[in-house]
Amino acid sequence: MQCPLLYRFRVIDRLPQKPSEAATRGTLVHAVLERLFDNPATERTAGRATALIPGQWDRLLESKPELSELFAEDPQGERLSRWLSEAERLVERWFSLEDPTRLEPAERELFVETELESGLRLRGVIDRIDVTPAGDVRIVDYKTGKAPRPEYAEGALFQMKFYALVIWRLKGVVPRRLQLVYLGSGDVMTYDPVVADLERVERKLLALWEAISLATETGEWRPRPTKLCGWCDHQALCPEFGGTPPVYPLSVRPAEPAQDVQGRMDPVHAEAGRPVALEGP
């Protein structure tokens, strides 16, 4: 939805992307908040949480050595120190938004996957799921950035409704609450979904997959310029910046303008050799 051409670069061409300080800091903070719940409730303090940061950073470097490139030109370690300090501030801010001593998550970093009647598979990883004694489900997602302005809130909630749809189709239960915790600004956004919300999301996903399928067949992946282009690693290959995309790696079938593309999903990915699936952010 952000940019069809970027989707092609990432999913079909699988072009490498440079690690970013912001995204890596988000991964680090998520890891710390997940690991904190390994401790007994009384030990889930801000001090204990920030003490986890160095060890979790070492684990990230071990699993993804390429992250060391982020601070390759920082011989004195000053940038790394500031970066780690910002991660500490984000973790500490979380304690002003939620009280982990009163939380016992049912799931953390949970991989979920389901298949819709159409054959389209949905999958993603949910940061945290809380379940009340009455059985009510709350889906929680941590964001290390700032909360969006009200006019952009629906875009932020789409990810959460995606997760809610997966849980509904998997368990037959509509989550009671969706909660976004913005550590960058100290805001908490909540939304209580109903079945009609999730049905709308399902229809939107099916329409989105039809568009992806058609673009996969025709090779027509159009760029969608926004202010986010400034952070894109692929400007040199983007026509909007005078670039030329790499040769399309899949066979192409010219589009038939008057044809109804309803339901054309499976044949495309059978030819492309990839599963029929959409992944949550």
Solvent accessible surface area in square Angstrom, and as a share of the most:
residue,aa,sasa,rsa
1,M,112,0.50
2,Q,86,0.38
3,C,23,0.14
4,P,36,0.23
5,L,6,0.03
6,L,17,0.08
7,Y,57,0.22
8,R,13,0.05
9,F,3,0.01
10,R,119,0.44
11,V,55,0.32
12,I,11,0.06
13,D,29,0.15
14,R,162,0.59
15,L,40,0.20
16,P,120,0.75
17,Q,85,0.38
18,K,162,0.69
19,P,39,0.25
20,S,51,0.33
21,E,59,0.27
22,A,65,0.50
23,A,68,0.53
24,T,7,0.04
25,R,49,0.18
26,G,9,0.08
27,T,60,0.35
28,L,0,0.00
29,V,1,0.00
30,H,39,0.17
31,A,22,0.17
32,V,0,0.00
33,L,0,0.00
34,E,37,0.17
35,R,68,0.25
36,L,0,0.00
37,F,13,0.05
38,D,85,0.44
39,N,25,0.13
40,P,78,0.49
41,A,29,0.22
42,T,119,0.69
43,E,67,0.30
44,R,11,0.04
45,T,67,0.39
46,A,37,0.29
47,G,51,0.50
48,R,94,0.34
49,A,0,0.00
50,T,23,0.13
51,A,72,0.56
52,L,43,0.21
53,I,2,0.01
54,P,76,0.48
55,G,38,0.37
56,Q,17,0.08
57,W,15,0.05
58,D,88,0.46
59,R,137,0.50
60,L,20,0.10
61,L,50,0.25
62,E,144,0.64
63,S,80,0.52
64,K,96,0.41
65,P,89,0.56
66,E,82,0.37
67,L,12,0.06
68,S,65,0.42
69,E,113,0.51
70,L,22,0.11
71,F,22,0.09
72,A,77,0.59
73,E,154,0.69
74,D,19,0.10
75,P,123,0.77
76,Q,146,0.65
77,G,25,0.24
78,E,106,0.48
79,R,82,0.30
80,L,48,0.24
81,S,62,0.40
82,R,145,0.53
83,W,6,0.02
84,L,38,0.19
85,S,42,0.27
86,E,48,0.21
87,A,0,0.00
88,E,68,0.30
89,R,128,0.47
90,L,5,0.03
91,V,0,0.00
92,E,84,0.38
93,R,89,0.32
94,W,0,0.00
95,F,49,0.20
96,S,90,0.58
97,L,45,0.22
98,E,19,0.09
99,D,64,0.33
100,P,2,0.01
101,T,59,0.34
102,R,203,0.74
103,L,24,0.12
104,E,120,0.54
105,P,25,0.16
106,A,51,0.40
107,E,73,0.33
108,R,73,0.27
109,E,60,0.27
110,L,48,0.24
111,F,115,0.48
112,V,7,0.04
113,E,63,0.28
114,T,15,0.08
115,E,102,0.46
116,L,8,0.04
117,E,185,0.83
118,S,50,0.32
119,G,21,0.20
120,L,0,0.00
121,R,70,0.25
122,L,0,0.00
123,R,48,0.17
124,G,6,0.06
125,V,67,0.39
126,I,1,0.00
127,D,13,0.07
128,R,1,0.00
129,I,10,0.05
130,D,14,0.08
131,V,71,0.41
132,T,63,0.37
133,P,148,0.93
134,A,91,0.71
135,G,39,0.37
136,D,60,0.31
137,V,19,0.11
138,R,63,0.23
139,I,0,0.00
140,V,0,0.00
141,D,7,0.04
142,Y,9,0.03
143,K,56,0.24
144,T,32,0.19
145,G,41,0.40
146,K,157,0.66
147,A,32,0.25
148,P,42,0.26
149,R,136,0.50
150,P,118,0.74
151,E,114,0.51
152,Y,117,0.44
153,A,22,0.17
154,E,103,0.46
155,G,57,0.55
156,A,23,0.18
157,L,14,0.07
158,F,26,0.11
159,Q,17,0.07
160,M,0,0.00
161,K,17,0.07
162,F,6,0.02
163,Y,1,0.00
164,A,0,0.00
165,L,0,0.00
166,V,0,0.00
167,I,8,0.04
168,W,38,0.13
169,R,106,0.39
170,L,78,0.39
171,K,140,0.60
172,G,59,0.56
173,V,64,0.37
174,V,42,0.24
175,P,1,0.01
176,R,128,0.47
177,R,88,0.32
178,L,1,0.00
179,Q,12,0.05
180,L,0,0.00
181,V,0,0.00
182,Y,11,0.04
183,L,0,0.00
184,G,18,0.17
185,S,47,0.30
186,G,25,0.24
187,D,65,0.34
188,V,62,0.36
189,M,35,0.16
190,T,63,0.36
191,Y,67,0.26
192,D,54,0.28
193,P,10,0.06
194,V,86,0.50
195,V,64,0.37
196,A,45,0.35
197,D,8,0.04
198,L,0,0.00
199,E,71,0.32
200,R,127,0.46
201,V,8,0.05
202,E,23,0.11
203,R,143,0.52
204,K,101,0.43
205,L,3,0.01
206,L,44,0.22
207,A,59,0.46
208,L,44,0.22
209,W,2,0.01
210,E,22,0.10
211,A,60,0.47
212,I,12,0.06
213,S,1,0.01
214,L,57,0.28
215,A,13,0.10
216,T,5,0.03
217,E,16,0.07
218,T,14,0.08
219,G,21,0.20
220,E,101,0.45
221,W,19,0.07
222,R,161,0.59
223,P,36,0.22
224,R,115,0.42
225,P,77,0.48
226,T,64,0.37
227,K,155,0.66
228,L,83,0.41
229,C,29,0.17
230,G,59,0.57
231,W,196,0.69
232,C,40,0.24
233,D,70,0.36
234,H,10,0.04
235,Q,55,0.24
236,A,88,0.68
237,L,58,0.29
238,C,14,0.08
239,P,68,0.43
240,E,91,0.41
241,F,100,0.42
242,G,74,0.72
243,G,16,0.15
244,T,104,0.61
245,P,36,0.22
246,P,47,0.30
247,V,141,0.81
248,Y,36,0.14
249,P,76,0.48
250,L,34,0.17
251,S,71,0.46
252,V,81,0.47
253,R,122,0.45
254,P,106,0.67
255,A,56,0.44
256,E,102,0.46
257,P,139,0.87
258,A,108,0.84
259,Q,71,0.32
260,D,110,0.57
261,V,42,0.24
262,Q,131,0.58
263,G,51,0.49
264,R,40,0.14
265,M,12,0.05
266,D,78,0.40
267,P,87,0.55
268,V,3,0.02
269,H,16,0.07
270,A,83,0.64
271,E,116,0.52
272,A,18,0.14
273,G,66,0.64
274,R,50,0.18
275,P,68,0.43
276,V,18,0.11
277,A,12,0.10
278,L,15,0.08
279,E,113,0.51
280,G,13,0.13
281,P,116,0.73
